[in-house]
Amino acid sequence: MPYERSSGRAVSVADLDLDGYADIVIATTDAPDRLFLGAAGAFVDHTPTLGLTTSTATSVALVDVDHDGDTDVVTLDGATGQLRWRANVDASGVAP
């Protein structure tokens, strides 16, 4: 899993797409938050699925916010204090 940025501030792991493999979300402060979906023996970069072009996230939580049975992504923007929630609308990742 290539990740060459030094701006990672937090990481959280859960099975976002309900395929039985762990998925990883990395909160960053100078680039879009990163999403890597796990597959058999590898992680695939699905960062565009998060729907962000910039980020100043300092923390990330993976939790079922809307109680629909799949895990959503919540980040805290360290610059503004704003919580960002990305709903996982169909257990295939997350939608903005």
Steps between C-alpha positions, in 0.01 A plus 500: 500500500689808385464805722778755470357803679625613838178689576307202636351596837268210580407159370192286552421148382163332432333291231329783308390295199394193703719261300672349804825694451622791711491842332712798606421873518786744562426857613749748356564870543638603160335267248171316455424242767597157371282188465652159433257209454637162597492209259659156496861576591496869401356844562354700210501881506140627485575853618271669240206309654529723808406800284756743644756711319658662805513417866635618831370201692675419824291203607277235345237262634323216322152444641144431379369855553171455314423151636462342156730204564818625335792702630522874422805730513514796740796738507583805708640801316784625719496847344129576542380250760238380250388137502467344156281196452516290185218247489571153372183481295516147361788321677723546196713772657386851582321777318544872571 
